[in-house]
């Protein structure tokens, strides 16, 4: 890594850009997610000049294949709209808190879709350097069958990923 050095009095100090210019934290209603969010606030404050992107993903609901399709579609769309409204409140609460805690640059993001796909897309689009996620703690059996969001992000993200337990 190349560093520029300048003199300040008799002390040589490196001119180093923030280690992580763009930090993404994925947030939901879980306790572990909020723990990751608090960690992200501290991380961004230590990396002066970093931007914090707070993302909540509303998992797209799948319509059942049986019954009255029109009625089922209406119920699914209505429920998805409710989840989007709840998500808006969640990211507003988070960004307000981050600002109160002294984070200078905070962006709220709300997307609908598969959480893994959305997170990886945002990493590319925003040129994210570090992704911070909470660990769900699904347990071995369920995690082995389904794989967790955090495991799939760790495996597929080009950015550094920090999983907070």
C-alpha atoms as one frame of an Amber mdcrd trajectory, in Angstrom:
protein
   0.000   0.000   0.000   1.401   3.356  -1.023   1.334   6.127   1.588   2.151
   9.789   1.252   4.111  11.168   4.176   4.290  14.801   5.247   6.097  16.533
   8.086   4.224  18.240  10.871   6.858  19.814  13.083   9.310  17.022  13.883
   6.749  14.235  13.539   6.152  12.399  10.279   2.469  11.609   9.738   0.951
   9.477   6.977  -1.677  11.015   4.670  -4.087   8.086   4.610  -7.607   8.121
   3.198 -10.296   6.482   5.315  -9.872   2.724   5.384 -13.520   2.365   4.469
 -15.098   5.236   2.561 -18.464   3.505   2.131 -19.867   1.324   4.920 -23.115
  -0.594   4.506 -25.058  -1.946   7.471 -28.033  -4.211   6.847 -30.748  -3.682
   9.422 -33.889  -5.511  10.463 -35.863  -5.706  13.700 -33.634  -8.310  15.366
 -31.494  -7.598  18.418 -28.353  -8.813  16.614 -29.050  -6.496  13.712 -29.240
  -3.504  16.056 -26.024  -4.637  17.711 -24.397  -4.619  14.257 -25.849  -1.152
  13.657 -24.297   0.192  16.883 -20.993  -1.400  15.868 -21.287   0.294  12.443
 -21.781   3.698  14.081 -18.576   3.260  16.084 -16.724   1.948  13.039 -17.734
   4.926  10.882 -16.885   7.429  13.617 -13.375   5.932  13.861 -12.983   6.132
  10.068 -13.334   9.890   9.680 -14.801  10.744   6.301 -16.711   7.491   5.905
 -20.316   7.338   4.712 -22.810   5.062   6.459 -25.478   3.436   4.282 -28.298
   1.933   6.368 -30.194  -0.717   4.416 -33.421  -2.510   5.241 -34.644  -5.158
   2.823 -38.292  -6.177   2.714 -38.191  -9.792   1.606 -40.491 -10.175  -1.386
 -43.455 -12.324  -0.413 -44.317 -15.323  -2.576 -47.905 -15.946  -3.588 -49.378
 -19.349  -2.776 -50.066 -21.469  -5.853 -53.511 -22.586  -4.672 -56.858 -20.886
  -4.079 -58.170 -17.683  -5.608 -55.095 -16.157  -7.273 -56.544 -12.627  -7.458
 -57.431 -12.630  -3.742 -54.040 -14.128  -2.825 -52.199 -11.541  -4.938 -54.118
  -8.716  -3.250 -53.303 -10.014   0.246 -49.613 -10.456  -0.613 -49.356  -6.942
  -2.107 -51.181  -5.421   0.879 -48.860  -7.186   3.346 -45.783  -6.151   1.339
 -46.969  -2.509   1.421 -47.326  -2.737   5.218 -43.800  -4.149   5.511 -42.420
  -1.336   3.328 -44.063   1.269   5.593 -42.600  -0.436   8.669 -39.211  -0.521
   6.923 -39.372   3.228   6.253 -39.918   3.859   9.964 -37.047   1.504  10.832
 -34.464   3.191   8.584 -35.622   6.660   9.674 -35.188   5.691  13.333 -31.739
   4.294  12.537 -30.519   7.267  10.500 -31.812   9.724  13.099 -29.965   7.779
  15.813 -26.745   7.654  13.783 -26.905  11.415  13.226 -27.506  12.009  16.949
 -24.468   9.832  17.696 -22.283  12.065  15.514 -22.166  10.234  12.181 -21.803
  12.994   9.608 -22.918  11.209   6.443 -25.833   8.761   6.690 -28.010   7.442
   3.889 -31.238   5.471   4.374 -31.913   2.706   1.867 -35.057   0.598   1.612
 -35.404  -2.140  -1.003 -37.814  -4.968  -1.736 -36.406  -8.309  -2.847 -34.167
 -11.159  -1.830 -31.890  -9.821   0.952 -28.730 -11.471  -0.400 -29.290 -10.218
  -3.949 -30.190  -6.720  -2.754 -27.183  -6.427  -0.441 -24.756  -7.635  -3.109
 -26.303  -5.243  -5.641 -25.940  -2.284  -3.245 -22.309  -3.272  -2.572 -21.599
  -2.943  -6.302 -23.746   0.148  -6.928 -22.459   2.172  -3.948 -18.878   0.843
  -4.178 -19.127  -0.349  -0.583 -15.827  -1.115   1.165 -17.228  -2.786   4.298
 -20.521  -4.583   4.940 -21.624  -4.987   8.558 -24.283  -7.572   9.391 -25.772
  -9.166  12.458 -25.498 -12.913  12.925 -28.914 -14.516  13.052 -27.829 -17.520
  15.083 -30.124 -19.953  13.257 -28.331 -22.965  14.664 -26.470 -25.692  12.836
 -29.404 -27.653  11.438 -31.414 -24.764  10.020 -28.287 -22.914   8.876 -26.945
 -26.019   7.136 -30.181 -26.488   5.210 -30.951 -22.902   4.293 -27.683 -21.026
   4.643 -27.859 -17.662   6.329 -27.838 -14.258   4.698 -24.592 -13.407   6.483
 -22.906 -16.624   5.292 -23.909 -15.960   1.692 -22.763 -12.339   1.864 -19.397
 -13.420   3.314 -19.014 -15.971   0.517 -20.024 -13.684  -2.360 -19.254 -10.064
  -1.473 -16.244  -8.354  -3.028 -16.222  -6.034   0.023 -14.911  -6.845   3.474
 -17.715  -8.285   5.612 -17.959  -7.974   9.381 -20.495 -10.241  11.099 -21.419
  -9.049  14.584 -22.570 -11.648  17.123
